[in-house]
Amino acid sequence: MKTENKSTTDLVQARQEEHRRRSYLQEKGINPDGEMVIQDLFGRTLFGSSHRQLPNDFARSCLFTARHPKIPRKAFNRAKLFHISEKIEILYTGIELRSIDDELIWMQLVEYCRSAPLGDYIEFDIRQLIKDIGWGTAGTYYKKVRESISRMKATEIYIKNSNAFGISGGLSLIGDYVGYANQDGQPTRYQISIDKNLILLFAGETFTNIPWSQYKQLSPMARRLTDYVFSHRQPNPIQVTTFLAMCGSDQIDSPSKTQNHSAKKVCAELVDKQLVKAAFVHDGRIIVER
C-alpha cells in the first residue's frame, strides 16, 4: 500500500511539474506544443554569426569546468554543481564537461541548430566545426570532437529554478546523433539534434550573447569569466574564490596569493581582447567594467 501511495504521489508531482513548465513557456509567448526555432523566437536579441548563445544557468555554474586538461575528468552521478545563486540547483550526471572543448563545441552546435526547430536533426562536417571554433585540422582535433559529442549525449541535467520554470526534468545537451564514417571507420559527418526541452533555459531571454571571435581565442578560465560577465548587464564584483568555484578549479584550495595571480591573468585576457573596458582584482574580488 505504501508503495502504491508513493507511486501515485510521484505521478501527481510529475504532472504538476510538467504543468508548471508548460505554463512558464506560455507566459513567455512560446507554444510548448509548437515548433521552437531559437532564431525566430529570440531573433530580436541575437546578433547573428558574430555571437554565440549560452543559457545563463550554464554561464553562472560550473557545468563547464576550467580544470587542467592533463587532470583526468571526473564522473558524476546526480552531483550538485556549484551555481553562483543559492536559489538555483543543478544536478548533473555524466562525465565532467570542460570549457576547453565541450563548451566551445556545444555553443557552435547551438549556432548550427538555431534556424531549425529544436529536436530536428541538422547535419555538419567535423572539418567545418573545428574551423568554426578556431581549431586546427590535425587528426587529434577530429578525435576531440567525436569524444565531446559522445560525452554530451551521455548527460542528464536537472535544474531547479523556483523563480522561473520550477524543475526542468531531465535534460541532455544533445538530443541524439548519427555519425557517418569515412573509409577508416571514423565519423567525419554528423546528424545531430539539440534536446527540445532546453528551450526552458532560453525562454524569457535568459541567455547570454557572447562575441565569438574573441571568445574562442581565450583560455578556459577567461571564457568562464566572460560567461559570468556577459550574463549580466552590469556584473557585480565576484569573489575570486567564488569565480574559482564556478570554474570547478583545483586552485580553490590554493593560497590566496596564487588565486589572485590567476585571476589577474584572466582579467588581463578580457581587457586584451577588448571584451571589457577594465578588469582587475581588488581586495579578493574581481571587478569588471563592461
Backbone bond lengths (Angstrom), bond angles and torsions (degrees), N, CA, C in turn:
res aa  C-N    CA-C-N  psi(-1)  N-CA   C-N-CA  omega(-1)  CA-C   N-CA-C  phi
1 M - - - 1.464 - - 1.530 110.57 -
2 K 1.352 116.41 -43.45 1.455 119.49 -179.77 1.522 111.15 -62.00
3 T 1.361 115.73 -38.74 1.466 120.38 179.39 1.519 110.74 -63.88
4 E 1.344 116.79 -42.12 1.460 121.32 179.04 1.524 110.87 -64.18
5 N 1.329 116.59 -42.22 1.464 120.56 179.26 1.525 111.01 -63.23
6 K 1.358 115.90 -40.34 1.456 119.57 179.61 1.516 110.63 -66.08
7 S 1.333 117.56 -40.94 1.455 121.35 179.24 1.523 111.15 -62.99
8 T 1.329 116.03 -41.27 1.465 120.60 178.52 1.528 110.46 -64.89
9 T 1.332 115.86 -43.21 1.466 120.30 179.18 1.518 111.23 -62.60
10 D 1.337 116.31 -43.15 1.460 120.78 178.93 1.513 111.13 -62.34
11 L 1.334 117.16 -40.69 1.457 121.42 -179.69 1.521 111.00 -65.43
12 V 1.327 116.35 -43.17 1.465 120.56 178.39 1.527 110.09 -62.46
13 Q 1.333 116.51 -43.39 1.460 120.56 179.88 1.525 111.39 -63.60
14 A 1.323 116.32 -41.62 1.467 120.45 179.37 1.521 110.85 -62.25
15 R 1.333 116.85 -40.88 1.469 120.94 178.47 1.524 111.26 -66.26
16 Q 1.319 116.54 -38.97 1.464 120.26 177.87 1.528 110.63 -64.27
17 E 1.327 116.40 -41.84 1.461 120.33 178.88 1.526 111.05 -64.32
18 E 1.329 116.62 -41.66 1.460 120.66 178.62 1.531 110.65 -64.37
19 H 1.326 116.72 -40.69 1.463 120.82 178.18 1.524 110.74 -61.90
20 R 1.320 116.79 -41.59 1.461 119.73 -179.80 1.530 110.83 -65.70
21 R 1.338 117.78 -40.41 1.466 120.44 178.71 1.521 111.05 -63.12
22 R 1.331 116.49 -43.20 1.464 120.60 179.38 1.527 111.06 -64.97
23 S 1.321 115.96 -41.68 1.469 119.98 179.19 1.523 110.75 -63.75
24 Y 1.315 116.61 -38.87 1.461 121.18 179.29 1.529 110.36 -61.65
25 L 1.324 116.47 -45.94 1.467 119.69 179.27 1.523 110.85 -62.73
26 Q 1.326 116.83 -42.05 1.466 120.16 179.41 1.523 111.31 -62.95
27 E 1.334 116.55 -39.22 1.471 120.44 177.26 1.523 111.57 -60.76
28 K 1.327 115.96 -30.18 1.464 121.41 -179.37 1.525 112.39 -91.13
29 G 1.338 116.31 9.42 1.463 120.61 176.83 1.510 114.33 80.36
30 I 1.329 117.44 22.51 1.463 121.87 -177.90 1.518 109.22 -114.79
31 N 1.323 116.73 127.69 1.463 121.98 176.57 1.526 108.51 -80.68
32 P 1.345 118.01 112.21 1.469 119.60 -176.55 1.520 113.67 -64.72
33 D 1.333 117.10 -15.90 1.467 120.73 179.08 1.525 112.51 -102.09
34 G 1.324 116.67 -2.31 1.457 120.22 -176.96 1.518 112.69 -96.46
35 E 1.325 115.34 178.90 1.458 120.51 174.66 1.522 109.45 -70.90
36 M 1.319 115.94 136.20 1.456 120.77 -177.85 1.523 109.03 -117.34
37 V 1.325 115.34 101.68 1.460 121.55 179.40 1.522 107.61 -107.45
38 I 1.315 116.89 113.48 1.464 121.31 -175.17 1.525 111.40 -53.69
39 Q 1.313 116.40 -44.24 1.459 120.77 -177.27 1.523 111.64 -61.88
40 D 1.329 117.59 -39.83 1.467 121.18 179.87 1.526 111.31 -73.01
41 L 1.320 116.07 -40.27 1.462 119.79 -175.93 1.518 112.77 -70.93
42 F 1.332 116.44 -36.06 1.457 119.88 -171.86 1.519 112.72 -126.30
43 G 1.316 116.69 22.77 1.461 120.57 -176.24 1.510 114.00 -55.46
44 R 1.323 116.29 -31.99 1.463 119.53 -177.07 1.535 112.20 -69.41
45 T 1.329 116.99 -16.12 1.456 118.64 -178.95 1.524 112.28 -110.47
46 L 1.315 117.49 -3.82 1.451 120.68 -179.57 1.522 110.15 -91.46
47 F 1.301 114.43 153.69 1.459 119.35 -176.90 1.522 112.07 -118.10
48 G 1.322 116.20 30.21 1.457 120.44 173.86 1.514 113.53 69.22
49 S 1.318 115.64 -155.42 1.456 121.24 -170.49 1.523 113.53 -70.10
50 S 1.326 118.45 -10.27 1.466 120.25 -179.17 1.524 112.63 -83.18
51 H 1.333 117.75 -8.10 1.457 121.83 -179.35 1.532 110.51 -128.84
52 R 1.318 115.17 159.71 1.456 122.17 172.30 1.519 108.07 -127.58
53 Q 1.342 116.11 158.21 1.455 120.74 -173.76 1.532 111.39 -114.34
54 L 1.328 114.77 143.82 1.456 122.15 178.93 1.525 108.41 -142.53
55 P 1.339 118.43 126.40 1.473 119.13 177.52 1.530 111.35 -56.96
56 N 1.316 115.45 141.38 1.465 119.78 -178.27 1.530 112.48 -58.33
57 D 1.338 116.58 -35.11 1.459 118.71 -178.84 1.525 111.62 -68.23
58 F 1.323 117.92 -24.29 1.468 121.01 172.73 1.530 109.70 -79.96
59 A 1.332 115.61 -40.90 1.465 120.58 -176.75 1.520 112.54 -63.72
60 R 1.325 116.61 -29.36 1.467 120.70 -174.08 1.521 113.31 -105.28
61 S 1.321 116.69 14.12 1.466 121.16 179.91 1.524 109.62 -125.98
62 C 1.326 116.45 179.49 1.467 120.24 178.24 1.528 110.81 -101.20
63 L 1.341 117.19 32.06 1.462 119.43 175.96 1.525 110.11 -57.82
64 F 1.335 116.64 -42.29 1.461 121.70 175.02 1.530 107.86 -106.68
65 T 1.305 117.03 112.14 1.459 120.24 -175.52 1.523 111.10 -88.60
66 A 1.333 114.41 168.04 1.467 120.97 177.42 1.525 109.85 -121.49
67 R 1.322 116.29 35.44 1.463 120.46 179.04 1.528 110.24 -72.40
68 H 1.316 116.02 158.17 1.465 121.51 -177.07 1.529 109.83 -61.61
69 P 1.336 118.03 134.80 1.471 120.56 -175.42 1.526 114.59 -62.20
70 K 1.330 117.67 -20.41 1.466 119.90 179.96 1.528 112.33 -82.33
71 I 1.332 116.82 -12.81 1.461 120.56 177.72 1.522 108.35 -81.52
72 P 1.335 118.64 127.94 1.473 120.56 -179.64 1.530 111.45 -55.81
73 R 1.300 115.84 143.92 1.470 121.05 178.22 1.524 110.40 -71.72
74 K 1.321 115.07 144.06 1.459 120.98 177.09 1.531 110.07 -81.54
75 A 1.314 115.73 157.50 1.462 122.12 171.30 1.530 107.69 -111.43
76 F 1.337 116.49 134.39 1.459 121.24 -175.51 1.529 110.79 -119.79
77 N 1.314 115.49 145.25 1.460 121.61 175.06 1.525 108.42 -130.66
78 R 1.319 115.05 98.97 1.473 122.17 -177.13 1.535 110.97 51.15
79 A 1.312 114.87 43.88 1.467 120.91 179.04 1.526 109.70 -82.33
80 K 1.321 115.96 140.00 1.456 120.73 177.28 1.517 108.94 -79.92
81 L 1.323 116.24 120.37 1.457 121.58 -179.05 1.529 110.43 -90.54
82 F 1.322 115.06 150.73 1.462 119.43 177.40 1.525 110.50 -67.63
83 H 1.323 116.02 135.88 1.460 123.83 172.75 1.520 106.68 -135.96
84 I 1.331 116.53 142.24 1.465 118.45 -175.66 1.527 112.73 -66.64
85 S 1.323 116.82 -18.21 1.464 120.64 177.51 1.526 109.87 -103.69
86 E 1.311 116.47 127.12 1.461 120.46 177.72 1.531 111.64 -70.60
87 K 1.327 116.87 -13.33 1.466 120.97 -178.93 1.526 112.45 -82.76
88 I 1.334 116.90 -9.32 1.464 121.30 -177.85 1.520 109.31 -117.71
89 E 1.315 115.73 129.78 1.459 121.61 -177.96 1.527 109.29 -119.98
90 I 1.329 116.28 130.46 1.457 121.80 178.34 1.523 108.63 -121.82
91 L 1.333 115.88 123.78 1.461 121.85 174.59 1.522 107.71 -108.48
92 Y 1.322 115.87 129.26 1.467 120.06 -173.14 1.523 111.35 -125.30
93 T 1.323 115.07 134.08 1.458 122.45 172.85 1.521 108.39 -122.56
94 G 1.324 116.42 127.25 1.460 120.62 179.45 1.511 110.89 144.71
95 I 1.325 115.36 -176.74 1.452 121.56 175.94 1.529 108.75 -79.48
96 E 1.320 116.12 145.06 1.463 122.17 -179.94 1.535 111.39 -51.31
97 L 1.326 115.64 131.25 1.461 122.27 176.25 1.525 109.01 -99.91
98 R 1.328 115.82 145.73 1.462 119.25 -175.10 1.520 112.16 -128.96
99 S 1.327 113.60 151.60 1.457 120.54 179.96 1.517 112.08 -68.44
100 I 1.325 117.03 -28.60 1.460 121.03 -175.60 1.524 112.45 -62.86
101 D 1.344 116.91 -26.28 1.459 118.96 -178.74 1.530 112.86 -139.23
102 D 1.325 117.89 -55.92 1.465 120.66 -174.20 1.525 113.31 -60.64
103 E 1.317 116.99 -42.76 1.461 120.34 -178.10 1.526 110.68 -63.91
104 L 1.333 116.69 -46.89 1.462 120.72 178.29 1.521 111.08 -58.76
105 I 1.333 115.66 -48.14 1.470 120.65 -176.25 1.523 110.32 -64.30
106 W 1.346 116.91 -44.27 1.465 118.38 -178.11 1.527 111.59 -64.62
107 M 1.320 117.33 -41.47 1.462 119.81 179.81 1.539 110.74 -63.19
108 Q 1.331 117.03 -36.09 1.451 119.54 177.86 1.529 111.30 -71.59
109 L 1.324 117.30 -34.99 1.466 120.12 176.24 1.527 110.86 -64.32
110 V 1.332 116.94 -39.48 1.467 120.35 176.10 1.526 109.63 -61.24
111 E 1.323 116.84 -39.22 1.466 120.90 177.05 1.529 110.78 -60.54
112 Y 1.325 117.21 -44.10 1.461 120.53 178.12 1.530 111.44 -62.40
113 C 1.343 115.88 -33.48 1.466 120.60 -173.08 1.522 114.09 -91.07
114 R 1.317 119.09 -7.81 1.459 118.86 -166.98 1.518 114.54 -72.56
115 S 1.338 117.69 -13.92 1.464 119.22 177.35 1.526 112.03 -101.30
116 A 1.339 116.57 3.76 1.472 121.37 177.84 1.524 108.91 -116.81
117 P 1.336 118.14 153.28 1.468 119.49 177.22 1.522 110.87 -57.85
118 L 1.329 116.37 133.28 1.458 119.92 176.68 1.526 109.65 -55.98
119 G 1.302 115.87 135.30 1.459 121.26 -177.13 1.513 113.04 99.69
120 D 1.349 117.18 -21.46 1.460 120.67 176.37 1.523 110.26 -79.65
121 Y 1.307 115.72 153.32 1.458 120.09 177.99 1.526 111.13 -80.04
122 I 1.328 114.70 140.49 1.463 121.22 168.40 1.527 106.67 -122.87
123 E 1.323 116.27 156.90 1.461 120.00 -176.55 1.527 110.15 -117.24
124 F 1.313 115.71 140.61 1.462 119.75 178.09 1.522 109.55 -149.62
125 D 1.321 113.88 162.20 1.457 123.02 179.63 1.531 108.46 -105.91
126 I 1.326 117.69 136.23 1.467 120.27 -179.18 1.521 110.74 -58.31
127 R 1.325 117.14 -37.86 1.463 120.26 -179.81 1.525 110.52 -57.25
128 Q 1.340 117.03 -43.30 1.450 120.49 179.31 1.524 111.27 -68.11
129 L 1.326 116.39 -39.36 1.464 120.37 -179.58 1.522 111.29 -61.74
130 I 1.325 117.49 -48.59 1.461 118.38 -177.50 1.535 111.28 -67.45
131 K 1.322 116.41 -27.41 1.466 119.32 173.49 1.518 110.28 -68.21
132 D 1.337 116.58 -42.53 1.462 121.35 -176.58 1.531 112.76 -68.66
133 I 1.331 117.57 -25.85 1.460 118.97 179.16 1.530 111.59 -99.01
134 G 1.325 116.68 4.21 1.458 120.20 172.42 1.514 115.70 86.42
135 W 1.334 117.20 18.81 1.457 120.68 177.98 1.528 110.75 -93.05
136 G 1.351 115.11 166.71 1.453 120.95 175.21 1.525 111.51 -80.21
137 T 1.310 116.43 -177.11 1.469 120.81 -175.88 1.528 112.89 -104.80
138 A 1.330 117.60 12.79 1.464 120.34 178.50 1.529 110.45 -64.78
139 G 1.329 115.18 154.20 1.458 120.45 -178.02 1.509 113.81 -59.22
140 T 1.339 117.07 -27.73 1.470 119.90 179.70 1.525 111.55 -62.49
141 Y 1.347 117.14 -32.18 1.461 120.06 -179.94 1.528 111.14 -72.86
142 Y 1.326 116.80 -34.92 1.467 119.94 174.15 1.527 109.47 -60.27
143 K 1.325 115.61 -43.34 1.469 120.85 179.92 1.524 110.41 -62.90
144 K 1.332 117.54 -42.02 1.459 121.28 179.23 1.529 111.34 -59.95
145 V 1.339 116.49 -41.86 1.458 120.17 179.99 1.522 110.29 -64.42
146 R 1.331 117.37 -46.36 1.465 120.58 -179.81 1.523 110.85 -59.33
147 E 1.326 116.19 -44.51 1.465 120.04 -179.33 1.524 111.28 -65.48
148 S 1.323 116.87 -38.98 1.462 120.84 -179.66 1.524 111.20 -65.68
149 I 1.324 117.36 -43.23 1.461 120.45 179.74 1.526 110.18 -61.51
150 S 1.320 116.93 -42.42 1.471 120.34 177.71 1.520 110.99 -63.14
151 R 1.337 116.33 -42.11 1.471 120.99 179.61 1.514 111.29 -61.24
152 M 1.327 115.62 -47.80 1.470 119.38 -174.55 1.523 112.19 -71.78
153 K 1.325 117.32 -26.91 1.466 119.58 175.36 1.522 110.08 -67.91
154 A 1.339 116.37 -37.04 1.461 121.14 -175.37 1.528 111.55 -89.93
155 T 1.330 116.87 44.72 1.461 121.70 178.85 1.523 110.45 -117.84
156 E 1.308 114.83 154.30 1.463 121.15 170.45 1.518 107.01 -139.66
157 I 1.319 115.62 124.52 1.457 121.68 -175.98 1.524 109.11 -124.57
158 Y 1.315 116.40 125.64 1.463 122.27 172.69 1.524 107.48 -112.06
159 I 1.313 116.14 128.39 1.458 120.16 178.31 1.524 109.04 -122.33
160 K 1.316 114.88 129.61 1.465 120.92 175.30 1.514 108.18 -109.66
161 N 1.325 115.55 115.14 1.457 121.96 179.99 1.522 107.38 -131.81
162 S 1.312 115.51 92.99 1.460 120.91 -173.05 1.520 112.96 -67.35
163 N 1.336 117.86 -17.67 1.466 120.93 179.39 1.524 112.68 -88.04
164 A 1.336 116.68 -2.83 1.466 119.07 -176.94 1.522 110.63 -132.98
165 F 1.318 117.56 -101.47 1.466 121.86 -172.09 1.516 114.16 -91.57
166 G 1.334 117.88 -1.48 1.458 119.93 -177.71 1.508 110.81 84.96
167 I 1.337 116.98 -113.70 1.460 122.58 179.49 1.520 108.98 -111.85
168 S 1.318 115.94 129.85 1.463 120.42 -171.84 1.518 114.21 -71.99
169 G 1.328 117.33 -24.15 1.462 118.97 -165.79 1.518 108.08 77.85
170 G 1.316 116.84 174.06 1.452 120.10 -176.72 1.517 112.79 -69.98
171 L 1.336 117.13 124.34 1.457 123.35 178.98 1.520 109.47 -117.17
172 S 1.317 116.01 148.54 1.459 121.01 172.16 1.519 108.07 -127.37
173 L 1.322 117.23 143.25 1.456 120.04 -178.18 1.522 111.58 -64.49
174 I 1.306 116.47 -31.60 1.464 121.57 176.92 1.518 108.05 -123.42
175 G 1.332 115.91 128.63 1.456 119.73 179.84 1.513 111.73 -68.53
176 D 1.323 115.85 -54.91 1.459 121.31 179.48 1.521 108.29 -164.64
177 Y 1.320 116.61 166.05 1.464 119.25 177.21 1.517 110.81 -155.75
178 V 1.329 114.66 158.42 1.463 123.02 173.65 1.521 106.48 -131.03
179 G 1.322 117.04 128.73 1.458 121.17 178.41 1.512 111.12 -102.85
180 Y 1.332 116.95 140.14 1.465 122.41 178.62 1.520 108.18 -111.16
181 A 1.335 115.37 116.17 1.458 121.08 -171.23 1.520 112.80 -83.96
182 N 1.321 114.85 153.56 1.460 121.42 173.35 1.530 109.09 -87.10
183 Q 1.316 117.20 -169.97 1.462 120.87 -176.86 1.526 112.84 -66.95
184 D 1.340 115.93 -17.75 1.464 120.07 177.56 1.525 112.36 -90.49
185 G 1.324 116.69 1.19 1.455 120.75 178.68 1.509 114.90 84.95
186 Q 1.348 118.17 10.18 1.462 122.52 -179.67 1.528 110.09 -104.99
187 P 1.338 117.73 132.28 1.475 119.47 178.81 1.530 111.72 -61.85
188 T 1.312 115.88 132.44 1.467 121.05 174.61 1.529 111.09 -121.65
189 R 1.323 117.18 -16.53 1.462 122.79 173.87 1.520 108.94 -128.26
190 Y 1.326 114.89 148.93 1.460 120.24 -179.29 1.519 110.83 -133.68
191 Q 1.321 114.96 148.23 1.455 121.93 159.45 1.521 105.36 -108.27
192 I 1.311 115.88 131.45 1.465 119.19 -171.93 1.525 109.86 -142.88
193 S 1.315 115.88 149.87 1.468 120.64 175.77 1.520 109.34 -127.76
194 I 1.321 115.41 148.02 1.469 122.14 175.20 1.528 108.19 -97.46
195 D 1.317 116.62 133.85 1.461 122.29 -179.17 1.530 110.18 -50.80
196 K 1.326 115.88 121.24 1.469 121.29 -177.86 1.524 112.37 -59.63
197 N 1.328 116.13 -31.55 1.464 119.59 -176.78 1.522 113.11 -69.92
198 L 1.327 117.35 -11.43 1.466 120.08 176.87 1.525 111.88 -66.76
199 I 1.333 117.21 -9.91 1.461 120.59 177.52 1.529 110.21 -57.16
200 L 1.339 116.97 -28.34 1.466 120.48 178.47 1.524 111.65 -56.18
201 L 1.328 116.71 -33.23 1.459 120.79 -175.26 1.525 112.27 -85.69
202 F 1.336 117.00 -8.49 1.462 121.55 176.33 1.524 111.72 -105.01
203 A 1.341 116.71 -25.53 1.457 121.03 -177.75 1.520 110.60 -58.09
204 G 1.312 116.29 144.93 1.454 120.18 -177.59 1.511 112.52 75.53
205 E 1.363 115.05 13.82 1.468 121.26 179.73 1.526 111.36 56.07
206 T 1.329 115.38 38.84 1.460 121.25 -179.85 1.526 110.03 -92.40
207 F 1.310 115.12 55.91 1.453 120.71 178.73 1.520 109.35 -142.22
208 T 1.312 114.40 167.16 1.449 122.39 -172.42 1.517 110.60 -111.03
209 N 1.338 117.13 134.29 1.469 122.29 173.23 1.521 108.55 -97.69
210 I 1.314 116.61 121.42 1.462 121.01 -173.66 1.522 110.60 -120.29
211 P 1.346 118.16 128.33 1.468 121.61 177.88 1.534 110.24 -61.56
212 W 1.322 115.88 117.59 1.460 120.76 -166.94 1.525 114.04 -76.14
213 S 1.318 118.26 -42.72 1.465 119.95 -173.81 1.525 111.51 -61.12
214 Q 1.340 117.42 -39.50 1.465 120.24 177.62 1.525 111.56 -76.99
215 Y 1.322 115.56 -39.89 1.468 121.16 -173.53 1.524 111.89 -59.21
216 K 1.321 116.59 -45.02 1.465 118.89 -174.72 1.526 112.69 -72.91
217 Q 1.338 117.58 -8.29 1.466 121.30 175.83 1.521 112.89 -91.48
218 L 1.324 116.88 -8.63 1.461 121.29 -174.61 1.522 112.61 -79.37
219 S 1.324 115.27 159.40 1.456 120.73 170.06 1.531 108.17 -71.34
220 P 1.343 117.85 160.18 1.469 119.56 179.90 1.531 113.72 -54.45
221 M 1.335 118.21 -42.65 1.463 119.33 -179.37 1.521 111.28 -67.48
222 A 1.320 117.37 -36.19 1.466 120.25 178.04 1.526 110.64 -68.14
223 R 1.318 117.35 -33.79 1.476 119.78 175.00 1.518 110.48 -63.35
224 R 1.323 116.32 -40.58 1.459 119.30 -178.69 1.521 111.45 -66.44
225 L 1.340 117.31 -37.59 1.464 118.95 175.73 1.525 110.07 -67.50
226 T 1.317 117.15 -37.92 1.472 120.79 176.40 1.522 110.29 -61.76
227 D 1.330 117.14 -41.06 1.466 120.78 176.57 1.525 110.19 -55.15
228 Y 1.327 114.86 -49.10 1.470 119.74 -178.09 1.526 110.99 -63.75
229 V 1.327 116.57 -48.89 1.468 121.19 -175.25 1.522 110.91 -62.37
230 F 1.317 117.73 -47.03 1.458 120.60 -174.97 1.525 113.26 -78.32
231 S 1.323 117.18 -9.24 1.466 119.44 174.94 1.527 111.84 -86.06
232 H 1.330 116.65 4.76 1.467 122.97 176.76 1.529 109.51 -130.55
233 R 1.315 116.00 139.23 1.472 118.44 173.63 1.523 109.95 -63.67
234 Q 1.316 115.20 -45.05 1.456 121.65 176.35 1.527 107.10 -130.32
235 P 1.319 117.99 95.15 1.467 119.78 -175.34 1.517 113.19 -65.24
236 N 1.320 115.57 130.13 1.458 120.57 174.80 1.526 109.30 -72.50
237 P 1.321 117.35 152.83 1.469 119.27 172.29 1.527 109.58 -55.14
238 I 1.320 116.34 142.12 1.460 121.13 -178.96 1.523 109.17 -122.78
239 Q 1.318 116.18 132.71 1.453 120.24 177.58 1.530 109.68 -58.32
240 V 1.317 116.48 140.64 1.468 120.22 178.59 1.522 110.28 -57.56
241 T 1.325 117.38 -40.96 1.469 120.51 179.76 1.529 111.48 -65.16
242 T 1.332 116.63 -35.92 1.465 120.19 176.84 1.513 110.53 -66.58
243 F 1.331 116.61 -42.62 1.454 120.69 177.77 1.527 111.08 -61.36
244 L 1.326 117.59 -43.17 1.456 120.66 179.48 1.528 111.06 -63.84
245 A 1.334 116.75 -36.73 1.467 120.24 176.28 1.524 110.16 -65.05
246 M 1.324 116.82 -38.37 1.466 121.21 177.84 1.526 111.30 -65.59
247 C 1.327 116.51 -26.09 1.466 122.09 177.20 1.530 111.90 -85.34
248 G 1.340 117.00 -9.23 1.454 119.60 -172.57 1.514 111.19 63.51
249 S 1.320 116.68 27.37 1.463 122.45 -170.54 1.529 112.32 -75.26
250 D 1.332 114.81 143.18 1.455 120.37 175.19 1.522 111.51 -74.30
251 Q 1.331 117.61 -9.43 1.460 120.98 178.74 1.525 112.77 -76.16
252 I 1.319 116.28 -1.28 1.461 119.86 -177.27 1.531 110.98 -59.58
253 D 1.345 117.22 -25.57 1.467 121.01 179.73 1.526 112.41 -102.17
254 S 1.333 116.86 6.95 1.469 120.58 -179.25 1.531 110.36 -79.65
255 P 1.337 116.78 163.57 1.472 119.70 175.44 1.528 110.81 -60.09
256 S 1.321 116.41 151.30 1.467 120.63 -176.92 1.524 111.57 -59.85
257 K 1.329 117.86 -31.06 1.461 120.61 178.39 1.523 110.67 -62.12
258 T 1.338 116.57 -42.79 1.466 121.42 177.75 1.524 110.74 -65.97
259 Q 1.323 116.26 -42.98 1.464 120.82 179.78 1.528 110.95 -61.38
260 N 1.317 116.53 -46.33 1.465 120.58 -178.46 1.523 111.41 -65.36
261 H 1.330 116.71 -36.90 1.463 120.53 178.68 1.531 110.24 -61.97
262 S 1.321 116.99 -45.07 1.468 120.82 178.20 1.522 110.89 -62.79
263 A 1.339 116.53 -42.69 1.464 120.76 -179.24 1.523 111.20 -63.56
264 K 1.329 117.14 -38.35 1.472 120.72 179.06 1.527 110.91 -64.32
265 K 1.331 117.10 -40.00 1.467 121.01 178.47 1.530 110.41 -63.13
266 V 1.325 115.78 -40.19 1.467 120.60 179.32 1.527 110.21 -65.64
267 C 1.312 116.55 -44.08 1.471 120.66 178.01 1.524 110.81 -58.48
268 A 1.330 116.04 -42.65 1.466 120.54 -179.15 1.522 111.51 -62.68
269 E 1.326 116.73 -35.15 1.475 120.10 177.75 1.519 111.43 -62.28
270 L 1.320 116.78 -45.60 1.468 119.91 -178.04 1.521 111.49 -64.22
271 V 1.324 116.47 -38.83 1.469 120.23 178.25 1.523 109.94 -68.86
272 D 1.334 116.94 -42.79 1.460 121.67 -178.70 1.530 111.59 -61.20
273 K 1.336 116.59 -36.99 1.468 120.52 -179.99 1.529 112.30 -86.36
274 Q 1.319 115.98 5.70 1.472 122.82 177.95 1.528 112.52 58.71
275 L 1.326 115.30 34.57 1.457 120.25 174.95 1.520 111.53 -82.90
276 V 1.338 115.82 -26.17 1.465 121.61 178.97 1.522 108.88 -139.28
277 K 1.327 115.61 160.29 1.465 120.38 177.47 1.516 111.44 -74.28
278 A 1.332 115.50 -39.71 1.463 120.00 -178.29 1.522 109.13 -154.29
279 A 1.338 115.29 148.27 1.463 121.58 175.90 1.530 107.65 -155.63
280 F 1.319 116.03 129.21 1.462 119.11 -177.54 1.530 109.55 -156.49
281 V 1.323 114.56 167.99 1.462 121.33 178.87 1.516 108.71 -108.55
282 H 1.322 115.68 128.75 1.474 120.85 178.98 1.519 108.98 -142.75
283 D 1.317 115.53 124.43 1.458 121.49 175.28 1.534 111.69 55.36
284 G 1.341 116.16 42.30 1.455 120.65 176.46 1.512 114.93 77.17
285 R 1.339 117.12 11.76 1.469 120.80 -179.87 1.524 110.21 -126.37
286 I 1.335 115.67 147.78 1.457 121.88 173.16 1.525 107.63 -92.78
287 I 1.310 116.35 124.08 1.464 122.33 -178.64 1.522 108.00 -116.92
288 V 1.323 116.13 128.14 1.465 121.50 -174.90 1.517 110.05 -129.03
289 E 1.322 115.14 137.31 1.466 121.60 173.61 1.520 107.86 -117.13
290 R 1.319 116.40 117.98 1.473 120.34 -178.20 1.526 110.82 -78.96
